[in-house]
Amino acid sequence: MFAAVLSAWVALRQAKMAQRVADLERAERAEAVLKRYREPLAAAAFDLQSRLYNILRMEFFEKFGGGERSDEALASTLFRLAQYFGWSEILRRDIQFLSFPEDEDTKNVADLQSEIADRFLTDDYGHALMFWKDEQRALGELMIVEEHGTVLCMGYARFRNDRDGAFGPWLTRLRREFPETGAQERLREVQHLLCKLVETLDSRKLRYRQDLSRA
């Protein structure tokens, strides 16, 4: 009887130890994935929040949306939006099967990305610039390319070559919906969250020290 109880206790201890080791390994892999994509995701988030700030506070489209630079102004804005969704999708693919409850830094990034996605998909601001999760992923997937065995987002030159093709419908939608009041409110909330995401990714303030402005 005692031997059976002892055997069961040992087995339980071994199972718990194995689970702790597995959890630690998953957390370490999740942290490694975030480390690999920290810089490109931070850069994409920074570029998008910067453009949103210029739109909301610096009259970007009023200055460039009606003249010879209007197509470039809209296309570059779509590029920054798609680039953020692209890096988010790349990170999601690598990290989706990992559990990281013990890693606070990784969890904070995931939580902020989820909040940003929620601001885009909610209808609280109306339907202007409302992107459901499937649409966010679809736009991000269009940006993903592979170069020399490395998965990354395409650059602006390549994007411009296809902006009237696969990206054409998205450009039409942005041109139509950007002026709506609900779109402005949505983007203001997104811009604030993007600033928080950049601050989390660059917690040591090595690159984005005084460059973040909230609309």
C-alpha positions in Angstrom: 0.0 0.0 0.0 2.8 2.4 1.0 4.7 1.6 -2.1 1.7 2.3 -4.3 1.1 5.7 -2.6 4.8 6.6 -2.9 4.8 5.6 -6.6 1.8 7.7 -7.3 3.4 10.7 -5.4 6.6 10.3 -7.4 4.7 10.1 -10.7 2.7 13.3 -9.8 5.9 15.1 -8.9 7.5 14.1 -12.1 4.5 15.2 -14.1 4.5 18.6 -12.4 8.2 19.0 -13.0 7.7 18.1 -16.7 4.9 20.6 -17.0 7.0 23.4 -15.4 9.9 22.6 -17.8 7.5 22.6 -20.8 5.9 26.0 -19.7 9.4 27.5 -19.2 10.5 26.3 -22.7 7.3 27.8 -24.3 7.9 31.0 -22.5 11.5 31.1 -23.7 10.4 30.4 -27.2 7.8 33.1 -27.1 10.3 35.6 -25.8 12.8 34.6 -28.5 10.1 35.1 -31.2 9.3 38.6 -29.8 13.0 39.4 -29.6 13.4 38.5 -33.3 10.5 40.7 -34.4 10.7 43.4 -31.8 12.5 46.0 -34.0 10.5 45.6 -37.2 7.2 45.6 -35.3 8.3 48.6 -33.3 9.3 50.4 -36.5 6.0 49.5 -38.3 4.0 50.7 -35.2 6.0 53.9 -35.0 5.6 54.7 -38.7 1.8 54.1 -38.6 1.3 56.2 -35.4 3.4 59.0 -36.9 1.3 59.1 -40.0 -1.9 59.0 -38.0 -0.7 61.9 -35.9 0.0 63.9 -39.0 -3.4 63.1 -40.3 -5.2 63.9 -37.1 -3.2 66.9 -35.9 -1.1 68.2 -38.7 -3.7 68.3 -41.5 -1.8 65.8 -43.7 -4.5 65.2 -46.2 -5.6 68.8 -46.2 -2.0 69.7 -47.4 -1.4 66.7 -49.7 -4.7 65.0 -50.4 -6.0 67.3 -53.1 -3.0 68.1 -55.3 -0.3 66.3 -57.4 0.8 64.4 -54.2 -2.6 63.1 -53.4 -2.1 59.5 -54.8 1.2 59.2 -53.0 -0.2 60.5 -49.7 -3.0 57.9 -49.8 -0.8 55.1 -51.0 1.9 55.7 -48.4 -0.7 55.8 -45.7 -2.1 52.4 -46.8 1.4 51.0 -47.0 2.1 52.0 -43.3 -1.2 50.4 -42.3 -0.6 47.2 -44.3 3.0 47.0 -43.0 1.8 47.1 -39.4 -0.8 44.4 -40.1 1.9 42.4 -42.0 4.4 42.3 -39.1 1.5 41.5 -36.7 0.5 38.6 -38.9 4.1 37.3 -39.1 4.4 37.5 -35.3 1.0 35.9 -34.8 2.0 32.9 -37.0 5.2 32.3 -35.0 3.7 32.8 -31.6 0.1 31.5 -31.8 0.8 28.1 -30.5 3.0 29.2 -27.7 1.9 29.8 -24.1 3.6 32.7 -22.3 1.7 33.6 -19.1 4.9 34.0 -17.1 6.6 36.4 -19.6 5.2 39.8 -18.7 6.9 41.7 -21.6 5.6 39.3 -24.2 2.1 39.3 -22.7 2.0 43.1 -22.7 2.8 43.2 -26.4 0.2 40.6 -27.2 -2.4 42.5 -25.1 -1.7 45.8 -26.9 -1.8 44.2 -30.3 -5.2 42.7 -29.3 -6.5 46.1 -28.2 -5.4 47.7 -31.5 -7.1 44.9 -33.5 -10.2 45.4 -31.4 -10.3 49.2 -32.1 -10.2 48.4 -35.8 -12.9 45.8 -35.8 -15.4 47.4 -33.5 -18.5 49.2 -34.9 -18.5 51.7 -32.0 -17.2 54.4 -34.4 -19.5 53.4 -37.2 -18.3 51.4 -40.3 -15.7 53.8 -41.6 -12.2 52.1 -41.6 -13.7 49.1 -39.7 -11.5 46.1 -40.4 -12.6 42.8 -39.1 -9.8 40.4 -38.0 -10.1 38.5 -41.2 -9.6 41.7 -43.2 -6.7 42.8 -41.0 -5.0 39.4 -41.6 -5.8 39.6 -45.4 -4.2 43.0 -45.8 -1.2 41.9 -43.7 -0.8 38.7 -45.8 -0.6 40.7 -49.0 2.5 42.4 -47.5 4.4 39.2 -46.6 7.2 38.1 -48.8 10.2 35.7 -48.5 13.7 36.8 -49.3 16.7 34.5 -48.9 14.7 32.2 -46.7 13.6 35.0 -44.4 9.9 36.0 -44.0 9.4 39.8 -43.9 7.2 42.6 -45.3 7.8 44.0 -48.7 9.3 47.5 -49.1 7.5 50.5 -50.5 8.9 50.2 -54.0 7.4 46.7 -54.4 4.2 47.9 -52.8 3.8 50.8 -55.3 4.2 48.4 -58.2 1.1 46.5 -57.1 -0.9 49.3 -55.5 -3.4 49.4 -58.3 -3.6 45.6 -58.4 -4.1 43.6 -55.2 -4.1 46.8 -53.1 -6.4 48.7 -55.4 -9.6 48.0 -53.5 -8.1 48.9 -50.2 -6.9 52.3 -51.7 -10.5 53.0 -52.9 -11.9 52.2 -49.5 -9.4 54.4 -47.7 -10.0 57.3 -50.1 -13.8 57.0 -49.4 -13.8 56.5 -45.7 -10.9 58.6 -44.3 -12.9 61.9 -44.2 -15.7 60.4 -42.1 -16.0 61.5 -38.5 -16.1 58.0 -37.1 -12.9 57.1 -38.9 -11.1 60.0 -37.2 -12.2 58.9 -33.7 -11.2 55.3 -34.5 -7.7 56.4 -35.7 -7.2 58.6 -32.6 -7.7 55.6 -30.3 -5.5 53.4 -32.5 -2.7 56.0 -32.5 -2.7 56.2 -28.7 -2.4 52.4 -28.5 0.3 52.3 -31.1 2.4 54.8 -29.0 2.0 52.4 -26.0 3.0 49.5 -28.1 6.2 51.3 -29.3 7.0 52.3 -25.7 6.6 48.7 -24.6 8.7 47.3 -27.4 11.4 50.0 -26.9 11.1 50.0 -23.1 14.8 51.1 -22.7 14.1 54.0 -25.0 17.1 53.3 -27.2 15.5 54.4 -30.5 12.2 56.2 -29.8 13.0 58.5 -26.9 11.2 61.7 -27.6 9.6 61.0 -31.0 6.1 59.9 -29.9 3.3 62.4 -30.0 -0.4 61.6 -29.2 -3.2 63.2 -31.2 
